[in-house]
Amino acid sequence: MKIEKNQAFIRALSDAGVTQASLEVLFATHPEQESVFMTSDGLAFFSESSAGSHSQKLACTDVIEVTRGEALSGEALRKDLANEAAGTTEDTLAKAFATADDERTPFQNSLIEKATQSIKGDKNK
């Protein structure tokens, strides 16, 4: 299934904090992966069966495959819909910091960690 054909799923990913930039980071940190399987809560899995098992616990049980090419070319998320649902990058980071520690999504934790490393000048982590 192509992600751009499922607007409800795109909105769910955006609500979970998934952005084009986060998909690019995902593939940059896993250069051996040619595709990942995304669930509506924004988690990425390397196997479709793992994603499918996880998605059964979610309100939206769809699983989509995102290829490296789609992520790097910008086809994985339609920019206009993602921006409408998620706001700007600054808004996403602000929302992550405003969310209580025990309620943050994995993406929000990662975003905060990368922002903190950037401020400290530690680019090797």
C-alpha positions as CSV (number, residue, x, y, z in Angstrom):
1,M,0.0,0.0,0.0
2,K,1.3,3.4,-0.9
3,I,1.3,5.8,2.1
4,E,0.0,8.8,0.2
5,K,-3.2,6.9,-0.6
6,N,-4.2,6.5,3.0
7,Q,-4.8,10.0,4.6
8,A,-6.0,8.6,7.9
9,F,-2.8,6.6,8.3
10,I,-0.7,9.7,7.4
11,R,-2.6,11.7,10.0
12,A,-1.9,9.0,12.6
13,L,1.8,9.0,11.7
14,S,1.9,12.8,11.9
15,D,0.1,12.7,15.3
16,A,2.8,10.2,16.4
17,G,5.5,12.7,15.4
18,V,6.7,11.0,12.2
19,T,8.1,13.5,9.7
20,Q,9.9,13.3,6.4
21,A,13.1,14.3,8.3
22,S,12.6,11.4,10.8
23,L,12.2,8.9,8.0
24,E,15.5,10.2,6.5
25,V,17.2,9.8,9.8
26,L,15.8,6.3,10.2
27,F,17.4,5.2,6.9
28,A,20.6,7.1,7.5
29,T,21.1,5.3,10.8
30,H,20.2,1.9,9.2
31,P,22.1,2.0,5.8
32,E,21.5,-1.8,5.3
33,Q,17.7,-1.4,5.3
34,E,16.0,-0.9,2.0
35,S,12.6,-0.7,3.5
36,V,10.8,-0.6,6.9
37,F,7.2,-1.4,7.9
38,M,5.4,1.4,9.7
39,T,2.5,1.2,12.1
40,S,0.0,4.0,12.8
41,D,1.7,4.8,16.1
42,G,4.9,5.8,14.3
43,L,7.0,2.7,15.1
44,A,9.2,1.3,12.3
45,F,9.9,-2.5,12.0
46,F,12.3,-4.3,9.8
47,S,9.8,-7.2,9.3
48,E,6.2,-7.0,8.2
49,S,5.2,-9.8,10.6
50,S,6.5,-7.9,13.6
51,A,4.8,-4.7,12.5
52,G,1.6,-6.7,11.9
53,S,1.7,-8.2,15.4
54,H,2.3,-4.8,17.0
55,S,-0.5,-3.1,14.9
56,Q,-3.1,-5.5,16.2
57,K,-3.0,-3.5,19.5
58,L,-3.7,-0.2,17.8
59,A,-6.9,1.6,16.7
60,C,-5.6,1.7,13.1
61,T,-4.2,-1.7,12.3
62,D,-2.8,-0.7,8.9
63,V,0.9,-1.5,8.2
64,I,2.7,0.2,5.3
65,E,6.0,-0.4,3.7
66,V,8.2,2.6,3.3
67,T,11.2,2.2,1.0
68,R,14.5,4.0,1.2
69,G,13.7,5.6,-2.2
70,E,10.3,6.9,-1.0
71,A,11.8,8.3,2.2
72,L,14.7,10.0,0.4
73,S,12.6,11.4,-2.5
74,G,9.9,12.8,-0.2
75,E,7.2,10.4,-1.4
76,A,6.8,8.7,1.9
77,L,4.8,11.5,3.4
78,R,2.9,14.1,1.4
79,K,4.5,17.3,2.6
80,D,1.4,19.4,2.6
81,L,-0.6,16.9,4.7
82,A,2.2,16.1,7.0
83,N,2.7,19.9,7.7
84,E,-1.0,20.4,8.2
85,A,-1.2,17.6,10.8
86,A,2.2,17.9,12.5
87,G,3.0,21.6,12.2
88,T,6.5,22.9,11.8
89,T,9.6,21.1,13.1
90,E,9.9,23.7,15.9
91,D,6.3,22.9,16.9
92,T,7.0,19.2,16.9
93,L,10.1,19.7,19.1
94,A,8.3,22.0,21.4
95,K,5.5,19.5,21.7
96,A,8.0,16.8,22.6
97,F,9.5,18.9,25.4
98,A,6.1,19.8,26.7
99,T,5.0,16.2,26.9
100,A,5.5,14.4,30.2
101,D,8.5,12.0,30.2
102,D,6.4,8.9,30.7
103,E,3.9,9.9,28.0
104,R,6.5,10.7,25.2
105,T,6.5,8.6,22.0
106,P,9.8,6.9,21.0
107,F,10.1,9.5,18.2
108,Q,9.7,12.4,20.7
109,N,12.4,10.9,22.9
110,S,14.7,10.5,19.9
111,L,14.0,14.1,18.8
112,I,14.8,15.5,22.2
113,E,18.0,13.4,22.4
114,K,19.2,14.6,19.0
115,A,18.4,18.2,19.9
116,T,20.2,17.9,23.2
117,Q,23.2,16.4,21.4
118,S,23.2,19.1,18.8
119,I,23.2,21.8,21.5
120,K,26.1,20.1,23.3
121,G,27.9,19.7,20.0
122,D,28.1,15.9,20.3
123,K,27.4,14.7,16.8
124,N,28.9,11.3,17.2
125,K,25.9,9.8,19.0
